[in-house]
Amino acid sequence: MTLIEQSAARAYAPTPAELDAKELRIALRGEIFAPGDTGYEDAARIWNGAHDGARPALVIRCSGAADVIAALRFARASNLEIAVRGGGHGVAGFATGDGVAVIDLSPMNEVHVDPAARRATVGGGAVWADVDHETQAHGLATTGGLVSSTGVAGFTLGGGIGWLMRKHGLACDNLLAAEVVTADGRLIRTSESENPELLWGLRGGGGNFGIVTQFEFALHPVGPMVYAGPVFYPAEADVALLRAFRDWTPNASEDIAALLNLTTAPPLPVIPEAWHGRKVVALVATSAGPVEEGDGHVGRLRAVAEPVADLLGPMPYTAIQTLFDPLWETGVHAYFKAANLARLDDGLIERLHELHLRAPGPQAEIHVHQMGGAIARIDEASTAFAERSMPYVLNAMTGWRDPGAGEAHRSWARAVIEAARDASTGRAYVNYLGDANAARTAYGDETYRRLVALKERYDPTNVLRRNQNIEPRAARATGAER
């Protein structure tokens, strides 16, 4: 019998054969890479170059749920710490590590669309480019990442802030069901009628409760053409545009989702060459409503200052979904830091402008996301997403190529969030937290207690701890490594 056949026939009890990676190679339909193997260096590399130095003991590329079960059981039997890699970024570096077993789902990127039911089933290793490609063939979409190489799994499990959220909710709000390999190696399904508390936790609680091998999403009529794009203004317009944004957002249509990006003009042909490398502020917006109504939603904002370049107008939905891809390619060193904002007051606006001018590199950006709409209408207790009432999310995201520049970039990003301390709600969006052990700062007390109870049910010994970790009481009591 193979390892998988043995595992299916008995309760989990590792045999000596399970301790042998050769047996695992036989059991898998996917691939295994160990140090010294051809292909190991590529397999061990992740999107965020800041974590490229990690040396996993094994990278196990899984072809399906059976491979995930076998890999997880092998790692547990071998006392290897487990890192789970979905399809995408892993900004905080949880998807790799020295001496860990990386369970890599990236080959599991299949997407199947039921256009009549407006449903999509998506593999746990897919990225948003995979989803958009299939759903847009039917004029459908669900809330996805702002960069198309973002992994569906991590993005959804942490909440999912994207262009369609004010009209159709966060990515996690559109999660209808999932198939999950639990920490003890069982494959279970969760939906509103099956293991519903687990579905609650997957909607914002991160990868703490199992390895999601398949997602089922609600889809909505979107595209193929939408009203979307950026407008670039000189950095001198930071303060005026942030104030106008603050005044505009409370009454903005739910069709529109916008952010302000205090950044540096990239060297793109659509931006005048004289502005390349200079500080600018970009208004970026997308409407989920009729294309012809788009201008009416943002007219007040567009008139605040004379633009450097105005690209806001009708474009394919897939174009806005890939707009930022060239700036965030694989290998960039990246660090994110975030805070939920209760307000955007004049003092904070002035501080953000000053920090914008002091940005340490061209990819040091300050994003102010407009929230509200469908996000705020959903009952706070119905998902594990950390907070729904905040009007804005502040994100300091920074990328660099020179390994020696990391400390300057991280210090700057932390300074941006510290500048917002008085205006913050005290919570943060977990997908934008680049530091480990930050989960406790993201969730309120009631939600966190409920997450701990769920963790104790599905992973009481904290096997899946390389994430924004919800630590079970048993692990705290024994001092288990986090």
C-alpha positions in Angstrom: 0.0 0.0 0.0 1.1 3.5 -0.6 1.4 6.1 2.1 -1.9 7.7 1.0 -3.7 4.3 1.0 -2.3 3.5 4.4 -3.4 6.9 5.8 -6.9 6.5 4.4 -7.3 3.1 6.0 -6.3 4.1 9.6 -6.4 6.9 12.1 -3.3 9.0 12.0 -0.4 7.1 13.6 3.0 7.6 11.8 4.8 4.5 10.7 8.6 4.3 10.2 8.0 4.5 6.5 6.4 7.9 6.9 9.7 9.2 8.3 11.4 8.5 5.0 11.2 11.2 2.4 11.7 8.5 -0.3 8.3 7.0 0.7 6.8 10.5 0.5 8.2 10.9 -3.1 6.5 7.7 -4.1 3.2 8.7 -2.4 3.0 12.2 -4.1 1.8 13.0 -7.6 3.6 16.4 -7.1 7.3 17.1 -6.6 9.7 17.3 -3.7 12.8 19.5 -3.6 15.6 19.2 -1.0 18.8 21.1 -0.8 21.1 19.9 -3.5 18.3 18.8 -5.8 18.1 20.3 -9.3 15.4 22.9 -9.1 15.7 23.5 -5.3 16.9 27.0 -5.6 13.9 28.1 -7.7 11.5 26.1 -5.6 12.7 27.7 -2.4 12.5 31.2 -3.7 9.4 33.3 -2.8 8.0 36.5 -4.2 9.4 38.7 -1.4 13.1 38.9 -1.9 13.6 40.1 1.6 13.1 36.4 2.7 15.1 34.8 -0.1 17.9 33.6 2.2 15.7 31.0 3.9 16.7 27.4 3.4 13.7 25.0 3.8 14.4 21.4 4.5 11.9 20.4 1.9 9.7 22.1 -0.6 6.7 19.9 -1.4 4.8 20.9 -4.4 1.3 19.4 -4.1 -1.0 18.5 -7.0 -4.1 18.0 -5.0 -5.6 17.5 -1.5 -4.2 14.0 -1.2 -0.7 15.4 -1.7 -1.4 18.1 1.0 -2.5 15.4 3.4 0.5 13.3 2.8 2.9 16.2 3.1 1.4 17.5 6.3 1.4 14.0 7.9 5.0 13.5 6.8 6.1 16.8 8.2 4.4 16.1 11.6 5.9 12.6 11.8 9.4 14.1 11.0 9.0 16.9 13.5 9.4 19.5 10.8 7.9 22.9 11.2 5.3 23.5 8.5 5.1 26.6 6.2 2.2 26.8 3.8 2.7 28.6 0.5 -0.4 29.5 -1.5 0.0 31.1 -4.9 1.3 34.5 -4.1 3.3 37.0 -2.1 3.7 36.0 1.6 4.9 39.5 2.5 5.8 38.6 6.1 7.8 35.6 5.1 5.6 32.9 6.7 5.7 30.8 3.5 9.3 29.8 4.0 12.0 29.4 6.7 15.2 27.6 7.6 14.7 23.9 8.1 10.9 23.9 7.5 8.8 21.8 5.3 7.1 24.1 2.8 3.8 22.7 1.6 3.5 24.5 -1.7 0.0 24.7 -3.3 1.0 26.7 -6.4 0.4 23.9 -8.9 -3.2 23.7 -7.5 -4.3 26.8 -9.5 -7.4 25.5 -11.3 -10.4 27.7 -11.7 -13.9 26.5 -12.7 -16.7 28.9 -13.3 -20.5 28.2 -13.2 -21.8 31.3 -15.0 -25.5 30.4 -14.5 -25.0 30.0 -10.7 -22.4 32.8 -10.6 -20.0 30.6 -8.7 -16.3 29.9 -9.0 -14.3 27.1 -7.5 -10.7 28.0 -7.1 -7.7 25.9 -6.2 -5.7 26.9 -3.1 -2.6 27.8 -5.2 -4.3 30.1 -7.6 -3.5 33.8 -8.0 -5.9 36.5 -8.9 -4.8 36.5 -12.6 -6.0 32.9 -12.8 -9.4 33.8 -11.4 -9.9 37.0 -13.5 -8.9 35.2 -16.7 -11.7 32.6 -16.2 -14.4 34.8 -14.7 -14.1 37.7 -17.2 -14.8 35.3 -20.0 -18.4 35.4 -18.6 -18.4 39.1 -17.6 -18.1 38.1 -13.9 -15.7 38.8 -11.1 -15.3 38.7 -7.4 -13.2 41.0 -5.1 -9.6 40.3 -5.9 -6.1 41.6 -5.2 -4.7 44.9 -6.3 -1.8 43.1 -8.0 -2.7 40.1 -10.1 0.1 37.9 -8.8 -1.5 38.1 -5.3 -2.4 34.6 -4.0 -6.1 33.9 -3.6 -5.6 32.0 -0.4 -3.8 34.4 1.8 -5.6 37.4 0.4 -9.1 35.9 1.1 -8.2 34.3 4.5 -7.0 37.7 5.8 -10.1 39.6 4.5 -9.4 40.8 1.0 -9.3 44.6 0.2 -9.9 45.1 -3.5 -11.6 47.3 -6.1 -15.0 45.7 -5.8 -15.3 45.7 -2.0 -17.6 48.7 -1.5 -20.1 47.2 -4.0 -19.8 43.5 -3.4 -17.9 43.1 -0.1 -14.4 41.9 0.8 -13.0 38.7 -0.7 -13.8 36.9 2.5 -17.5 38.1 2.3 -17.8 36.3 -1.1 -16.4 33.0 0.3 -19.3 30.6 0.2 -17.5 27.3 1.0 -14.1 25.7 1.3 -12.3 22.4 1.4 -9.7 22.3 4.2 -7.0 19.9 5.3 -6.9 20.2 9.1 -3.8 20.0 11.2 -4.5 16.3 12.0 -4.7 15.4 8.3 -8.4 15.3 7.6 -10.1 16.8 4.6 -13.3 18.5 5.6 -15.7 20.9 3.9 -17.1 24.1 5.4 -20.0 26.2 4.4 -23.0 27.9 6.0 -24.5 24.5 6.7 -21.3 22.4 7.2 -18.9 23.3 10.0 -20.1 26.9 9.8 -17.9 28.1 12.6 -14.9 27.2 10.6 -16.2 29.2 7.6 -16.6 32.1 10.0 -12.9 31.8 11.0 -11.7 31.5 7.4 -13.4 34.8 6.6 -10.6 36.9 8.0 -8.9 34.7 10.6 -6.0 33.7 8.3 -4.4 30.3 7.8 -4.6 29.3 11.5 -7.3 26.5 11.1 -6.2 24.4 8.3 -4.8 24.4 4.7 -7.5 25.4 2.3 -7.2 23.3 -0.9 -10.3 24.8 -2.6 -12.4 27.9 -2.3 -15.9 28.6 -3.6 -16.7 32.2 -4.4 -19.8 34.2 -5.3 -19.4 36.1 -8.6 -21.0 39.3 -9.7 -21.6 41.0 -13.1 -18.5 43.1 -13.7 -16.8 44.2 -16.9 -15.3 43.4 -19.3 -15.1 47.2 -19.5 -15.2 49.3 -16.3 -14.5 52.9 -15.4 -11.1 52.8 -13.7 -7.5 54.0 -13.6 -5.1 56.5 -11.9 -4.8 60.3 -12.0 -1.3 61.6 -11.0 -0.8 65.0 -9.4 2.3 66.8 -8.1 3.2 66.0 -4.4 2.4 69.6 -3.6 -1.3 68.5 -4.0 -1.0 65.9 -1.2 -2.7 68.0 1.5 -5.5 69.4 -0.7 -6.3 66.1 -2.2 -6.3 64.2 1.1 -8.7 66.9 2.5 -10.9 66.6 -0.6 -10.8 62.8 -0.3 -11.9 63.0 3.4 -14.8 65.3 2.4 -15.8 63.2 -0.6 -15.8 59.6 0.9 -18.8 59.8 3.3 -21.2 60.4 0.5 -19.5 58.6 -2.3 -21.5 56.0 -4.3 -21.0 52.4 -3.3 -20.2 51.7 -6.9 -16.8 53.4 -6.6 -13.8 52.3 -4.6 -10.8 54.7 -4.4 -7.4 55.1 -2.8 -4.8 57.8 -2.6 -1.3 56.7 -3.2 1.5 59.1 -2.1 4.3 57.7 -4.2 6.9 58.4 -6.9 6.1 58.7 -10.6 7.2 55.5 -12.3 9.0 55.6 -15.6 6.0 54.7 -17.7 5.3 56.1 -21.2 1.9 57.4 -20.1 3.6 59.8 -17.6 5.6 62.7 -19.0 9.3 61.9 -18.9 10.0 65.1 -16.9 8.0 63.7 -14.0 9.7 60.3 -13.9 11.2 59.7 -10.4 9.5 62.8 -8.9 7.1 62.6 -5.9 3.5 62.5 -6.9 0.1 61.6 -5.4 -2.1 59.3 -7.4 -5.9 59.0 -7.1 -6.7 55.5 -8.2 -10.4 54.4 -8.5 -12.6 51.7 -10.0 -16.3 51.7 -10.4 -18.3 48.5 -10.2 -21.3 50.3 -11.8 -22.1 51.5 -15.3 -19.1 52.8 -17.1 -21.0 55.9 -18.3 -21.6 57.0 -14.7 -18.0 56.9 -13.6 -17.1 60.5 -14.3 -19.9 61.7 -12.1 -18.6 59.7 -9.1 -15.1 61.3 -9.0 -15.6 64.8 -10.7 -15.0 66.7 -7.4 -11.8 64.9 -6.7 -10.3 65.3 -10.2 -10.7 69.1 -10.1 -8.6 69.6 -6.9 -5.3 70.2 -8.8 -3.8 70.2 -12.3 -2.9 66.6 -13.1 0.5 65.4 -14.3 -1.3 62.5 -16.1 -4.9 61.5 -16.2 -5.6 57.8 -17.1 -9.0 57.5 -15.4 -11.7 56.3 -17.8 -13.1 53.2 -19.5 -10.7 50.3 -19.5 -10.9 46.5 -19.3 -11.3 45.2 -15.8 -8.3 43.0 -16.3 -6.2 46.2 -17.0 -7.0 47.8 -13.6 -6.3 44.4 -12.0 -2.8 44.3 -13.5 -2.0 48.0 -13.4 0.6 47.8 -10.6 2.1 44.4 -11.6 5.2 45.9 -13.3 6.2 47.7 -10.0 5.9 44.6 -7.8 7.7 41.8 -9.6 9.0 38.6 -8.0 12.2 39.3 -6.2 11.4 42.8 -4.9 12.2 43.2 -1.2 9.0 44.2 0.4 7.6 45.3 3.8 4.1 46.4 4.7 2.7 48.1 7.8 -1.0 49.1 8.4 -3.5 50.7 10.7 -7.3 51.1 10.5 -8.1 54.8 10.8 -11.0 56.3 12.7 -10.5 59.7 11.0 -8.3 61.6 8.5 -7.7 64.8 10.4 -5.6 67.8 9.3 -2.7 66.9 11.6 -2.4 63.4 10.2 -2.7 64.7 6.6 0.2 67.1 7.2 2.3 64.3 8.7 1.6 62.0 5.8 2.7 64.7 3.4 6.0 65.2 5.3 6.7 61.5 5.3 5.9 61.2 1.6 8.6 63.8 0.9 11.0 61.8 3.1 10.3 58.4 1.4 13.5 56.4 1.1 13.0 55.1 -2.4 10.7 55.1 -5.5 8.6 52.2 -4.2 8.0 53.6 -0.7 4.3 54.4 -0.9 1.5 55.5 1.5 -1.9 54.2 0.6 -5.1 55.5 2.1 -8.0 53.2 1.2 -11.6 54.3 1.2 -13.7 51.7 3.1 -17.4 51.7 4.0 -20.2 50.6 1.6 -20.9 46.9 1.6 -18.0 46.3 4.0 -19.7 48.3 6.8 -23.2 46.9 6.1 -22.2 43.3 7.1 -22.6 42.5 10.7 -19.3 42.7 12.6 -19.8 39.3 14.2 -20.6 37.4 11.0 -17.0 37.1 9.9 -13.6 37.1 11.6 -12.5 40.2 9.6 -11.0 42.5 12.3 -13.1 45.6 11.9 -15.8 47.0 9.5 -16.7 50.4 10.8 -13.5 52.2 10.0 -13.7 54.8 7.1 -10.1 54.3 6.0 -7.3 51.8 6.0 -3.7 53.3 6.0 -1.0 51.1 4.5 2.7 51.9 4.3 4.1 49.6 1.6 7.7 49.8 0.6 9.9 47.9 -1.9 13.6 48.0 -2.6 16.3 46.1 -4.5 19.5 46.8 -2.6 19.6 44.3 0.4 21.3 47.0 2.5 18.4 49.4 2.2 16.0 47.3 4.2 16.3 49.0 7.6 15.7 52.4 6.2 12.6 51.3 4.4 11.2 49.4 7.3 11.9 52.3 9.7 10.1 54.7 7.3 7.0 52.4 7.1 6.8 52.1 10.8 7.1 55.9 11.1 4.1 56.3 8.8 1.9 54.1 11.0 3.2 55.7 14.2 2.2 59.1 12.8 -1.3 57.8 12.7 -1.4 56.5 16.2 -3.9 59.1 17.5 -6.2 58.7 14.5 -6.1 54.9 14.6 -8.9 52.6 15.9 -6.2 50.4 17.4 -6.6 47.6 14.9 -5.1 46.7 11.6 -5.7 44.8 8.4 -3.8 41.5 8.9 -2.8 41.1 5.2 -0.8 44.4 5.4 1.2 43.4 8.5 4.8 42.7 7.6 5.9 41.7 11.1 5.2 38.4 12.8 3.1 38.0 16.0 0.9 40.9 15.1 -2.5 39.2 15.2 -3.3 40.3 18.7 -3.2 43.9 17.5 -5.5 43.3 14.6 -8.6 41.8 16.3 -10.9 43.1 19.1 -11.2 41.1 22.3 -14.4 39.3 21.4 -13.3 38.2 18.0 -9.9 37.1 19.3 -11.5 34.9 22.0 -13.7 33.3 19.4 -10.7 32.7 17.1 -8.7 31.1 20.0 -11.6 28.8 20.7 -11.7 27.8 17.0 -7.9 27.3 16.9 -8.2 25.0 20.0 -10.8 22.9 18.2 -8.9 22.5 14.9 -5.2 23.0 15.8 -4.8 22.7 19.6 -1.0 22.2 19.4 -0.4 25.0 17.0 1.0 22.9 14.1 0.0 25.7 11.7 1.8 28.6 13.4 3.7 30.3 10.5 1.0 32.9 10.0 -0.4 35.9 11.9 -0.8 33.4 14.7 -3.8 32.8 16.9 -2.1 30.9 19.7 -4.1 28.2 21.5 -4.0 28.2 25.3 -2.3 24.7 25.3 0.6 26.1 23.2 1.0 29.1 25.6 0.9 26.9 28.6 3.7 24.6 27.3 5.7 27.4 25.9 5.5 25.8 22.4 7.6 27.6 19.8 5.7 30.1 17.7 
